Amino acid sequence: MPRLLSLSRAARLVGTTRGKLQRQVQDGEINSFEGKISLAQLAELYPQAKIEDTVMLDRVEEIIERARFKARNRIPLPADKESLLARASVLGDELTLAKLDLSNYAIFIHKLKSKLKHLCETDNDQVREILQGLNNWIQDELPMAAETAEGASPLLVQDTMLRLITAQIQLLPSGHEYLLEGNASLLEAGLSAGFALNYGCSNGNCGKCKAKLISGKVKKTRPYDFSFTEAEKAQNYILTCSHTALTDVVLEADEAHDTHDIPLQNITAKVKKLEAISDEVSILNLKTPRTRRLRFLAGQQARLSINDTLSKQLPIASCPCDDMNIQFHIEHANDPFSQYIITQLKSGSEISIEGPQGEFILDDDAPNPIIFIAMDTGFAPIKSLIEHAMTLSHAENISLYWLTSNKQAHYMRNQCRAWDDAFDSFRYIEQSLQSTLDSDIGQKELNTQLGSIIDAYPSIENCHIYLAGNKHFINVGKSLFDKISAPRLLFEQLD
């Protein structure tokens, strides 16, 4: 029986994206079986895939050695030992069944050969010739089948190691999949993978993260106070914040699919770091309490308030996959809020966050090429969207155009260039205007630059397009891009 892999696990094995494999399935390059693909076919399409520097083997050995060391010193074994044993048990059961299948196939092949040999004794020359041809074909195919299996063996070893150190989680009804490593909770692993699972306190008290266990084995990682009803217990409900996966797991869980699925929250966070990254912009990093984190979708905004007197609506510049660490880009403007942030705010100070708000979000299920166009600090919400898209392996083709006015700088160009270097599917282009946008000359210059972006894409009507910046930028952008019948075209005007 062929080894079948989910698209998520297959993508991890050969170092590609889930979206690319999906397109290969859609284009007929890969045959799928109930949404899964065979390891042998994967090895044929990606012959260059090898076990990369034995990283996974080293990690498994590290887990085992740590367990042995602690056992010798009579210290409780690490928490993931149980997971390792459970996954090894599943692999052992599969190995037993595979050996049984191989034995049955070997017996069948032996009987088939004997039967063909007996049938070839017929006096009918034509039938004998056909049967002899069939027998010769079988003799030729058996070595080729062995060679195919040998070619897939590196991926088979790598997949086995991957299954030992990770568990695959599938969410219903969305069909989203992610891998859980070590002893991470089901919730934390899902959030880190970019999925907007429902949760509240993350501490086992509110019950908002409850999910129905459809298949697989889980274990409780910490005590919790939430009480399930008898009906929920009978249906195998668990708290994703307080359980990890022992084996591959299927969960029926609530996810936020649009902005209406996430409630408005009021959270008090502390200043983790404030850094003047350029003469015009400072980066504000806030840390929320572990049990009061901000749920949001990439690209949304929040209102920051200081001492109940100063407040400002700002786009969130960080990825929702790290919802305890929230980033904002503060332009060095003359308004009281910005001036207080720049001149008086101290590390450890408290800031109130109200949010999220806004509809400037990704279409998570669409693999279309994406064009991001940011003007000055319009890069902040674009950065959040890009990080989220990369977490999801969302698009095979992402382009970022960052335009700045004559008084601004590309204050995070190193980050953008790092993305460009690290991802083959990512392209970064920076441009600067010579005039201010509140002048006719500046707006004409901007109109020319945006027009050149449109001209650079013959199939721009198939792209998802996101523009973020001040009102002058958005006004010019709308006049140009509204003429394009793109499947998704969003504008985010910053105050």
Kinemage of the C-alpha trace (Angstrom):
@kinemage 1
@onewidth
@group {chain A} dominant
@subgroup {mainchain}
@vectorlist {calphas} color= white
{ca met a 1} P 0.000 0.000 0.000
{ca pro a 2} L 1.558 3.388 -0.991
{ca arg a 3} L 2.497 5.882 1.733
{ca leu a 4} L 0.095 8.813 1.410
{ca leu a 5} L 1.009 12.257 2.693
{ca ser a 6} L -1.022 15.361 3.387
{ca leu a 7} L -0.071 18.414 1.331
{ca ser a 8} L 1.281 20.160 4.441
{ca arg a 9} L 3.586 17.302 5.358
{ca ala a 10} L 4.655 16.749 1.744
{ca ala a 11} L 5.509 20.438 1.342
{ca arg a 12} L 7.597 20.323 4.505
{ca leu a 13} L 9.465 17.261 3.264
{ca val a 14} L 10.589 18.640 -0.091
{ca gly a 15} L 10.988 22.276 0.925
{ca thr a 16} L 8.205 23.793 -1.146
{ca thr a 17} L 4.851 25.390 -0.328
{ca arg a 18} L 1.473 23.807 0.126
{ca gly a 19} L 0.056 26.198 -2.481
{ca lys a 20} L 2.521 25.024 -5.117
{ca leu a 21} L 1.619 21.372 -4.513
{ca gln a 22} L -2.069 22.276 -4.699
{ca arg a 23} L -1.536 23.832 -8.120
{ca gln a 24} L 0.369 20.748 -9.288
{ca val a 25} L -2.587 18.625 -8.225
{ca gln a 26} L -5.007 20.965 -10.013
{ca asp a 27} L -2.838 20.936 -13.145
{ca gly a 28} L -2.709 17.125 -13.171
{ca glu a 29} L 1.031 16.875 -12.441
{ca ile a 30} L 0.288 15.063 -9.187
{ca asn a 31} L -2.482 12.541 -8.579
{ca ser a 32} L -4.286 12.971 -5.269
{ca phe a 33} L -6.164 10.387 -3.236
{ca glu a 34} L -8.754 12.002 -0.959
{ca gly a 35} L -6.591 15.115 -0.728
{ca lys a 36} L -3.337 13.232 -0.171
{ca ile a 37} L -0.434 12.400 -2.478
{ca ser a 38} L 1.839 9.377 -2.606
{ca leu a 39} L 5.382 9.566 -1.304
{ca ala a 40} L 6.680 7.662 -4.341
{ca gln a 41} L 5.219 10.213 -6.774
{ca leu a 42} L 6.585 13.045 -4.638
{ca ala a 43} L 10.072 11.506 -4.875
{ca glu a 44} L 9.788 11.336 -8.671
{ca leu a 45} L 8.784 15.000 -8.962
{ca tyr a 46} L 11.367 16.203 -6.434
{ca pro a 47} L 14.381 13.918 -6.920
{ca gln a 48} L 16.691 16.551 -5.431
{ca ala a 49} L 14.986 16.302 -2.023
{ca lys a 50} L 17.300 14.803 0.570
{ca ile a 51} L 17.470 14.662 4.340
{ca glu a 52} L 18.722 18.171 4.993
{ca asp a 53} L 21.848 18.000 7.160
{ca thr a 54} L 20.231 15.230 9.254
{ca val a 55} L 18.527 17.969 11.282
{ca met a 56} L 15.513 15.856 12.192
{ca leu a 57} L 17.646 12.824 13.052
{ca asp a 58} L 19.753 15.018 15.330
{ca arg a 59} L 16.647 16.394 17.028
{ca val a 60} L 15.257 12.915 17.701
{ca glu a 61} L 18.605 11.786 19.100
{ca glu a 62} L 18.702 14.876 21.306
{ca ile a 63} L 15.258 14.052 22.707
{ca ile a 64} L 16.257 10.463 23.414
{ca glu a 65} L 19.604 11.399 24.990
{ca arg a 66} L 17.952 13.989 27.219
{ca ala a 67} L 15.455 11.349 28.316
{ca arg a 68} L 18.254 8.883 29.129
{ca phe a 69} L 20.193 11.488 31.103
{ca lys a 70} L 17.201 12.388 33.216
{ca ala a 71} L 16.325 8.748 33.761
{ca arg a 72} L 19.832 8.033 35.058
{ca asn a 73} L 19.480 10.888 37.534
{ca arg a 74} L 15.979 9.781 38.575
{ca ile a 75} L 14.457 13.012 37.335
{ca pro a 76} L 11.044 12.851 35.601
{ca leu a 77} L 11.370 12.330 31.858
{ca pro a 78} L 10.666 15.292 29.544
{ca ala a 79} L 7.054 16.029 28.747
{ca asp a 80} L 7.412 15.064 25.079
{ca lys a 81} L 8.622 11.515 25.874
{ca glu a 82} L 5.002 10.359 25.944
{ca ser a 83} L 4.413 11.983 22.572
{ca leu a 84} L 7.511 10.318 21.153
{ca leu a 85} L 6.412 6.906 22.405
{ca ala a 86} L 2.847 7.344 21.133
{ca arg a 87} L 4.039 8.365 17.670
{ca ala a 88} L 6.571 5.519 17.629
{ca ser a 89} L 3.743 3.134 18.527
{ca val a 90} L 1.677 4.368 15.569
{ca leu a 91} L 4.657 3.928 13.259
{ca gly a 92} L 5.221 0.447 14.695
{ca asp a 93} L 1.630 -0.527 13.932
{ca glu a 94} L 2.005 0.793 10.401
{ca leu a 95} L 5.259 -1.130 9.989
{ca thr a 96} L 3.567 -4.343 11.083
{ca leu a 97} L 0.744 -3.830 8.597
{ca ala a 98} L 3.220 -2.935 5.856
{ca lys a 99} L 5.204 -6.126 6.485
{ca leu a 100} L 1.982 -8.132 6.382
{ca asp a 101} L 1.016 -6.473 3.087
{ca leu a 102} L 4.451 -7.198 1.624
{ca ser a 103} L 4.207 -10.824 2.688
{ca asn a 104} L 0.777 -11.132 1.095
{ca tyr a 105} L 1.999 -9.442 -2.098
{ca ala a 106} L 5.006 -11.793 -2.250
{ca ile a 107} L 2.715 -14.820 -1.882
{ca phe a 108} L 0.400 -13.427 -4.558
{ca ile a 109} L 3.286 -12.811 -6.995
{ca his a 110} L 4.580 -16.361 -6.420
{ca lys a 111} L 1.115 -17.828 -7.062
{ca leu a 112} L 0.682 -15.629 -10.142
{ca lys a 113} L 3.975 -16.819 -11.609
{ca ser a 114} L 3.042 -20.459 -10.962
{ca lys a 115} L -0.364 -19.941 -12.513
{ca leu a 116} L 1.103 -18.297 -15.609
{ca lys a 117} L 3.677 -21.083 -15.961
{ca his a 118} L 0.895 -23.655 -15.812
{ca leu a 119} L -1.286 -21.749 -18.308
{ca cys a 120} L 1.632 -21.403 -20.731
{ca glu a 121} L 1.556 -25.190 -21.209
{ca thr a 122} L -1.525 -24.790 -23.416
{ca asp a 123} L -1.468 -26.087 -27.004
{ca asn a 124} L -2.940 -22.818 -28.277
{ca asp a 125} L 0.052 -20.949 -29.705
{ca gln a 126} L -1.695 -17.584 -29.682
{ca val a 127} L -2.775 -17.842 -26.025
{ca arg a 128} L 0.643 -19.168 -25.034
{ca glu a 129} L 2.323 -16.196 -26.735
{ca ile a 130} L 0.051 -13.714 -24.907
{ca leu a 131} L 0.636 -15.386 -21.528
{ca gln a 132} L 4.374 -15.557 -22.100
{ca gly a 133} L 4.370 -11.840 -22.928
{ca leu a 134} L 2.504 -11.130 -19.698
{ca asn a 135} L 4.963 -13.231 -17.740
{ca asn a 136} L 7.915 -11.379 -19.318
{ca trp a 137} L 6.298 -8.033 -18.510
{ca ile a 138} L 5.965 -9.027 -14.846
{ca gln a 139} L 9.609 -10.088 -14.745
{ca asp a 140} L 10.663 -6.710 -16.163
{ca glu a 141} L 8.384 -4.629 -13.943
{ca leu a 142} L 9.413 -6.145 -10.583
{ca pro a 143} L 12.990 -4.741 -10.662
{ca met a 144} L 11.673 -1.363 -11.813
{ca ala a 145} L 9.248 -1.272 -8.895
{ca ala a 146} L 12.157 -1.997 -6.556
{ca glu a 147} L 14.147 0.864 -8.099
{ca thr a 148} L 11.202 3.249 -7.600
{ca ala a 149} L 10.961 2.239 -3.956
{ca glu a 150} L 14.711 2.747 -3.540
{ca gly a 151} L 14.456 6.242 -5.024
{ca ala a 152} L 11.756 7.164 -2.533
{ca ser a 153} L 13.657 5.815 0.462
{ca pro a 154} L 15.348 9.146 1.451
{ca leu a 155} L 11.947 10.823 1.631
{ca leu a 156} L 10.557 7.814 3.492
{ca val a 157} L 13.273 8.140 6.142
{ca gln a 158} L 12.731 11.882 6.393
{ca asp a 159} L 8.966 11.460 6.658
{ca thr a 160} L 9.409 8.897 9.436
{ca met a 161} L 11.639 11.274 11.392
{ca leu a 162} L 9.200 14.119 10.818
{ca arg a 163} L 6.329 12.012 12.116
{ca leu a 164} L 8.315 11.183 15.247
{ca ile a 165} L 9.008 14.780 16.234
{ca thr a 166} L 5.796 16.376 14.948
{ca ala a 167} L 2.086 15.697 14.897
{ca gln a 168} L -0.148 16.870 12.086
{ca ile a 169} L -3.294 18.713 13.087
{ca gln a 170} L -6.275 19.045 10.742
{ca leu a 171} L -9.061 21.515 11.494
{ca leu a 172} L -12.659 20.953 10.482
{ca pro a 173} L -14.687 22.239 8.750
{ca ser a 174} L -12.037 24.516 7.161
{ca gly a 175} L -9.628 21.684 6.260
{ca his a 176} L -6.661 23.767 7.453
{ca glu a 177} L -3.602 21.755 8.459
{ca tyr a 178} L -0.540 22.516 10.558
{ca leu a 179} L 2.295 20.704 12.298
{ca leu a 180} L 2.759 20.642 16.063
{ca glu a 181} L 6.299 20.238 17.345
{ca gly a 182} L 7.506 19.239 20.796
{ca asn a 183} L 5.018 19.817 23.587
{ca ala a 184} L 3.333 22.963 22.242
{ca ser a 185} L -0.378 23.281 22.889
{ca leu a 186} L -2.807 22.700 20.045
{ca leu a 187} L -3.765 26.368 20.291
{ca glu a 188} L -0.237 27.792 20.284
{ca ala a 189} L 0.841 25.641 17.337
{ca gly a 190} L -2.248 26.673 15.363
{ca leu a 191} L -1.736 30.374 16.043
{ca ser a 192} L 1.952 30.106 15.153
{ca ala a 193} L 0.944 28.495 11.859
{ca gly a 194} L -1.168 31.560 11.063
{ca phe a 195} L -4.665 30.207 11.715
{ca ala a 196} L -7.196 32.325 13.638
{ca leu a 197} L -8.389 29.718 16.120
{ca asn a 198} L -10.943 30.907 18.637
{ca tyr a 199} L -9.598 31.560 22.152
{ca gly a 200} L -9.907 33.869 25.122
{ca cys a 201} L -7.806 33.611 28.270
{ca ser a 202} L -5.367 30.939 27.005
{ca asn a 203} L -5.291 29.716 30.590
{ca gly a 204} L -8.028 27.091 30.746
{ca asn a 205} L -10.672 29.270 32.376
{ca cys a 206} L -12.988 30.713 29.718
{ca gly a 207} L -13.588 27.689 27.474
{ca lys a 208} L -13.552 29.738 24.265
{ca cys a 209} L -10.849 27.511 22.777
{ca lys a 210} L -12.804 24.284 23.191
{ca ala a 211} L -12.795 21.928 20.225
{ca lys a 212} L -14.183 18.495 19.424
{ca leu a 213} L -11.618 15.711 19.116
{ca ile a 214} L -12.591 13.711 16.021
{ca ser a 215} L -9.582 11.381 15.871
{ca gly a 216} L -6.110 10.962 17.314
{ca lys a 217} L -4.681 11.053 20.815
{ca val a 218} L -4.055 14.128 22.961
{ca lys a 219} L -2.810 14.717 26.483
{ca lys a 220} L -3.459 17.433 29.031
{ca thr a 221} L -0.438 19.688 29.566
{ca arg a 222} L -1.771 21.660 32.530
{ca pro a 223} L -4.786 21.780 34.846
{ca tyr a 224} L -7.737 24.030 33.992
{ca asp a 225} L -10.834 25.335 35.753
{ca phe a 226} L -13.310 25.258 32.876
{ca ser a 227} L -16.021 22.601 33.258
{ca phe a 228} L -17.494 20.774 30.284
{ca thr a 229} L -21.118 19.678 30.223
{ca glu a 230} L -21.822 15.960 30.240
{ca ala a 231} L -22.839 16.193 26.580
{ca glu a 232} L -19.531 17.865 25.688
{ca lys a 233} L -17.582 15.212 27.590
{ca ala a 234} L -19.435 12.480 25.702
{ca gln a 235} L -18.506 14.167 22.408
{ca asn a 236} L -14.772 14.347 23.273
{ca tyr a 237} L -14.474 18.104 23.674
{ca ile a 238} L -11.100 19.420 24.850
{ca leu a 239} L -9.428 22.784 25.500
{ca thr a 240} L -6.836 23.469 22.825
{ca cys a 241} L -4.911 25.793 25.163
{ca ser a 242} L -4.385 22.975 27.681
{ca his a 243} L -3.742 19.951 25.446
{ca thr a 244} L -1.025 18.840 23.071
{ca ala a 245} L -1.071 16.118 20.437
{ca leu a 246} L 0.394 12.666 21.009
{ca thr a 247} L -0.394 11.552 17.457
{ca asp a 248} L -1.868 13.099 14.330
{ca val a 249} L -5.138 14.724 15.298
{ca val a 250} L -8.352 15.894 13.621
{ca leu a 251} L -10.251 18.639 15.466
{ca glu a 252} L -13.584 20.308 14.885
{ca ala a 253} L -12.760 23.860 15.951
{ca asp a 254} L -14.026 27.416 15.531
{ca glu a 255} L -11.883 29.780 13.463
{ca ala a 256} L -12.218 33.446 12.603
{ca his a 257} L -12.704 33.816 8.860
{ca asp a 258} L -13.478 37.536 8.712
{ca thr a 259} L -13.461 40.606 10.928
{ca his a 260} L -16.943 39.921 12.304
{ca asp a 261} L -15.691 36.717 13.963
{ca ile a 262} L -13.369 38.576 16.362
{ca pro a 263} L -14.856 40.712 19.172
{ca leu a 264} L -13.662 44.190 20.114
{ca gln a 265} L -11.218 43.891 23.025
{ca asn a 266} L -9.790 46.258 25.630
{ca ile a 267} L -6.342 45.229 26.848
{ca thr a 268} L -3.635 46.902 28.906
{ca ala a 269} L -0.170 46.229 27.518
{ca lys a 270} L 3.313 47.304 28.573
{ca val a 271} L 6.004 48.972 26.516
{ca lys a 272} L 8.609 46.346 25.684
{ca lys a 273} L 10.781 48.513 23.465
{ca leu a 274} L 10.681 51.866 21.694
{ca glu a 275} L 13.255 52.362 18.960
{ca ala a 276} L 13.812 55.416 16.770
{ca ile a 277} L 14.551 53.498 13.592
{ca ser a 278} L 14.932 56.630 11.440
{ca asp a 279} L 14.604 60.397 11.717
{ca glu a 280} L 10.923 60.108 10.821
{ca val a 281} L 9.697 56.838 12.423
{ca ser a 282} L 9.922 54.972 15.733
{ca ile a 283} L 8.998 51.336 16.260
{ca leu a 284} L 6.809 50.712 19.316
{ca asn a 285} L 6.719 47.135 20.617
{ca leu a 286} L 4.084 46.280 23.234
{ca lys a 287} L 3.722 43.083 25.246
{ca thr a 288} L 0.292 41.907 26.387
{ca pro a 289} L -0.403 39.691 29.411
{ca arg a 290} L -0.360 36.007 28.553
{ca thr a 291} L -3.992 35.626 29.607
{ca arg a 292} L -5.158 38.840 27.876
{ca arg a 293} L -3.695 38.747 24.395
{ca leu a 294} L -5.021 40.717 21.444
{ca arg a 295} L -6.849 38.661 18.849
{ca phe a 296} L -6.726 40.303 15.432
{ca leu a 297} L -6.392 39.577 11.739
{ca ala a 298} L -3.348 40.725 9.811
{ca gly a 299} L -3.799 44.244 8.452
{ca gln a 300} L -6.246 45.451 11.117
{ca gln a 301} L -5.927 48.510 13.349
{ca ala a 302} L -6.164 49.275 17.059
{ca arg a 303} L -6.599 52.434 19.134
{ca leu a 304} L -3.803 53.169 21.596
{ca ser a 305} L -4.568 55.283 24.674
{ca ile a 306} L -2.211 56.756 27.269
{ca asn a 307} L -3.442 57.920 30.693
{ca asp a 308} L -6.998 58.230 29.310
{ca thr a 309} L -5.993 61.563 27.741
{ca leu a 310} L -4.015 60.802 24.588
{ca ser a 311} L -5.126 58.341 21.929
{ca lys a 312} L -4.579 57.466 18.292
{ca gln a 313} L -5.821 54.865 15.820
{ca leu a 314} L -2.890 52.987 14.278
{ca pro a 315} L -2.409 49.942 12.041
{ca ile a 316} L -0.900 46.882 13.688
{ca ala a 317} L 2.450 46.137 12.074
{ca ser a 318} L 3.020 42.630 13.459
{ca cys a 319} L 1.715 39.177 12.586
{ca pro a 320} L -1.238 37.726 14.538
{ca cys a 321} L 0.816 34.548 14.893
{ca asp a 322} L 2.645 36.326 17.758
{ca asp a 323} L -0.277 37.958 19.520
{ca met a 324} L 1.555 38.710 22.780
{ca asn a 325} L 4.000 41.006 20.995
{ca ile a 326} L 2.243 43.819 19.159
{ca gln a 327} L 4.117 46.300 16.977
{ca phe a 328} L 3.169 49.804 15.825
{ca his a 329} L 5.041 52.283 13.611
{ca ile a 330} L 4.920 55.808 15.049
{ca glu a 331} L 5.499 58.626 12.592
{ca his a 332} L 7.267 61.621 14.149
{ca ala a 333} L 4.298 63.912 13.656
{ca asn a 334} L 3.394 67.052 15.629
{ca asp a 335} L 0.219 65.684 17.225
{ca pro a 336} L 0.246 65.336 21.062
{ca phe a 337} L 0.071 61.518 21.011
{ca ser a 338} L 3.072 61.076 18.715
{ca gln a 339} L 5.096 63.690 20.582
{ca tyr a 340} L 4.430 61.963 23.912
{ca ile a 341} L 5.500 58.607 22.460
{ca ile a 342} L 8.707 60.062 21.045
{ca thr a 343} L 9.763 62.254 23.971
{ca gln a 344} L 8.260 60.871 27.197
{ca leu a 345} L 7.265 57.213 26.887
{ca lys a 346} L 9.384 54.827 28.991
{ca ser a 347} L 9.990 51.107 28.856
{ca gly a 348} L 7.467 49.316 31.071
{ca ser a 349} L 4.841 52.040 30.747
{ca glu a 350} L 1.238 50.916 30.325
{ca ile a 351} L -0.756 51.582 27.174
{ca ser a 352} L -4.390 50.651 26.605
{ca ile a 353} L -5.262 48.859 23.369
{ca glu a 354} L -8.780 48.822 21.943
{ca gly a 355} L -9.293 46.687 18.872
{ca pro a 356} L -9.178 45.195 16.391
{ca gln a 357} L -10.870 47.285 13.718
{ca gly a 358} L -10.720 47.493 9.941
{ca glu a 359} L -11.316 45.349 6.856
{ca phe a 360} L -7.837 45.518 5.305
{ca ile a 361} L -7.227 41.763 5.494
{ca leu a 362} L -6.040 38.886 3.314
{ca asp a 363} L -8.253 36.492 1.434
{ca asp a 364} L -6.685 33.443 3.101
{ca asp a 365} L -7.995 30.835 0.691
{ca ala a 366} L -6.975 32.445 -2.608
{ca pro a 367} L -3.611 31.527 -4.202
{ca asn a 368} L -3.591 34.527 -6.588
{ca pro a 369} L -0.416 36.610 -6.967
{ca ile a 370} L -0.380 39.501 -4.491
{ca ile a 371} L 0.800 43.077 -5.085
{ca phe a 372} L 1.393 45.197 -1.973
{ca ile a 373} L 1.918 48.928 -2.457
{ca ala a 374} L 2.833 51.019 0.591
{ca met a 375} L 3.415 54.746 0.957
{ca asp a 376} L 5.630 55.884 3.857
{ca thr a 377} L 4.259 54.383 7.120
{ca gly a 378} L 1.592 52.628 5.081
{ca phe a 379} L 4.231 49.915 5.232
{ca ala a 380} L 2.989 49.034 8.755
{ca pro a 381} L -0.256 47.204 7.825
{ca ile a 382} L 1.438 45.830 4.691
{ca lys a 383} L 4.174 44.314 6.888
{ca ser a 384} L 1.523 42.539 8.963
{ca leu a 385} L -0.117 41.152 5.825
{ca ile a 386} L 3.192 39.977 4.349
{ca glu a 387} L 4.266 38.187 7.525
{ca his a 388} L 0.866 36.504 7.728
{ca ala a 389} L 0.971 35.463 4.058
{ca met a 390} L 4.427 33.974 4.555
{ca thr a 391} L 3.312 32.100 7.672
{ca leu a 392} L 0.487 30.532 5.679
{ca ser a 393} L 2.660 29.912 2.588
{ca his a 394} L -0.229 31.831 1.099
{ca ala a 395} L 0.965 32.951 -2.311
{ca glu a 396} L 3.570 31.784 -4.776
{ca asn a 397} L 4.127 35.313 -6.049
{ca ile a 398} L 4.309 38.343 -3.740
{ca ser a 399} L 5.485 41.775 -4.867
{ca leu a 400} L 6.080 44.671 -2.484
{ca tyr a 401} L 6.403 48.223 -3.778
{ca trp a 402} L 7.390 50.691 -1.067
{ca leu a 403} L 7.117 54.333 -2.102
{ca thr a 404} L 8.332 57.188 0.084
{ca ser a 405} L 7.861 60.928 -0.101
{ca asn a 406} L 10.786 63.316 -0.238
{ca lys a 407} L 10.987 63.629 3.554
{ca gln a 408} L 10.711 59.943 4.379
{ca ala a 409} L 13.004 56.927 4.254
{ca his a 410} L 12.515 53.210 3.697
{ca tyr a 411} L 13.023 52.695 7.417
{ca met a 412} L 12.843 48.878 7.312
{ca arg a 413} L 14.502 48.255 3.959
{ca asn a 414} L 16.845 45.667 5.495
{ca gln a 415} L 13.838 43.591 6.533
{ca cys a 416} L 12.371 43.853 3.035
{ca arg a 417} L 15.655 42.927 1.405
{ca ala a 418} L 15.961 39.947 3.745
{ca trp a 419} L 12.535 38.720 2.554
{ca asp a 420} L 13.659 39.232 -1.037
{ca asp a 421} L 16.815 37.182 -0.437
{ca ala a 422} L 15.122 34.418 1.542
{ca phe a 423} L 12.039 33.744 -0.586
{ca asp a 424} L 12.133 32.977 -4.304
{ca ser a 425} L 8.490 33.987 -4.596
{ca phe a 426} L 9.017 37.438 -3.049
{ca arg a 427} L 10.070 40.602 -4.912
{ca tyr a 428} L 10.863 43.963 -3.299
{ca ile a 429} L 11.019 47.268 -5.181
{ca glu a 430} L 11.530 50.625 -3.470
{ca gln a 431} L 10.814 53.995 -5.023
{ca ser a 432} L 11.098 57.594 -3.814
{ca leu a 433} L 9.196 60.720 -4.838
{ca gln a 434} L 11.004 63.998 -5.314
{ca ser a 435} L 8.048 66.178 -4.297
{ca thr a 436} L 5.494 66.214 -1.494
{ca leu a 437} L 2.150 64.536 -2.106
{ca asp a 438} L 0.181 67.626 -1.138
{ca ser a 439} L 1.502 69.345 -4.293
{ca asp a 440} L 0.289 68.935 -7.860
{ca ile a 441} L 3.789 67.940 -8.969
{ca gly a 442} L 4.010 65.255 -6.286
{ca gln a 443} L 0.647 63.792 -7.226
{ca lys a 444} L 1.573 63.722 -10.913
{ca glu a 445} L 4.816 61.973 -10.016
{ca leu a 446} L 2.917 59.463 -7.902
{ca asn a 447} L 0.410 58.920 -10.708
{ca thr a 448} L 3.297 58.102 -13.067
{ca gln a 449} L 4.923 55.642 -10.643
{ca leu a 450} L 1.672 53.822 -9.866
{ca gly a 451} L 0.905 53.676 -13.569
{ca ser a 452} L 4.270 52.030 -14.214
{ca ile a 453} L 3.399 49.352 -11.647
{ca ile a 454} L 0.150 48.618 -13.464
{ca asp a 455} L 1.970 48.449 -16.801
{ca ala a 456} L 4.478 45.957 -15.357
{ca tyr a 457} L 1.721 43.346 -14.904
{ca pro a 458} L 0.001 42.243 -18.146
{ca ser a 459} L -2.351 40.051 -16.056
{ca ile a 460} L -2.863 42.457 -13.177
{ca glu a 461} L -6.613 41.768 -13.279
{ca asn a 462} L -5.794 38.321 -11.784
{ca cys a 463} L -3.827 39.757 -8.856
{ca his a 464} L -4.889 40.648 -5.336
{ca ile a 465} L -3.882 44.277 -4.754
{ca tyr a 466} L -3.423 46.117 -1.445
{ca leu a 467} L -2.578 49.838 -1.151
{ca ala a 468} L -1.880 51.612 2.162
{ca gly a 469} L -0.831 55.195 2.838
{ca asn a 470} L -2.044 58.743 3.494
{ca lys a 471} L -5.119 60.304 1.926
{ca his a 472} L -3.236 61.856 -1.021
{ca phe a 473} L -1.745 58.467 -1.914
{ca ile a 474} L -5.093 56.685 -1.592
{ca asn a 475} L -6.903 59.284 -3.717
{ca val a 476} L -4.420 58.878 -6.572
{ca gly a 477} L -4.375 55.109 -6.135
{ca lys a 478} L -8.148 54.808 -6.288
{ca ser a 479} L -8.356 56.848 -9.474
{ca leu a 480} L -5.975 54.394 -11.159
{ca phe a 481} L -6.664 51.004 -9.600
{ca asp a 482} L -10.454 51.236 -9.433
{ca lys a 483} L -10.371 50.747 -13.203
{ca ile a 484} L -8.871 47.274 -12.713
{ca ser a 485} L -11.306 44.415 -12.202
{ca ala a 486} L -9.039 42.594 -9.741
{ca pro a 487} L -10.605 39.799 -7.622
{ca arg a 488} L -9.483 41.653 -4.494
{ca leu a 489} L -8.593 45.361 -4.339
{ca leu a 490} L -8.319 47.032 -0.911
{ca phe a 491} L -7.244 50.525 0.164
{ca glu a 492} L -6.147 51.500 3.686
{ca gln a 493} L -6.050 55.238 4.421
{ca leu a 494} L -3.948 56.236 7.409
{ca asp a 495} L -4.776 59.289 9.512
